[in-house]
Amino acid sequence: MRTLLTLGFCALLIAAVPNSISYQGKLVDSLGVGVNDTLDLTFRLYTTETEGEALWEDTMEDVAVNRGMFSVNLSGFHDSIDFSC
């Protein structure tokens, strides 16, 4: 019975982990000046740093960029994407 409760509790913890990433970045123009605008930004995750396969993509609409700085919450990842590495 104790093993069953432990397994049930672990499954509950895994199900409760949010599947999202908070990401902050900086956009600058060709002179290195921070951008001030509202933009649609596309984010992608790849299998490797170069020449990899795209695993996930999402376009965030109307992202506020102030003095180059922006912040978004990325979510909607496939269950097959493993963030434990």
Order of alpha helices (4+ residues) and beta strands (2+ residues): alpha-beta-beta-beta-beta
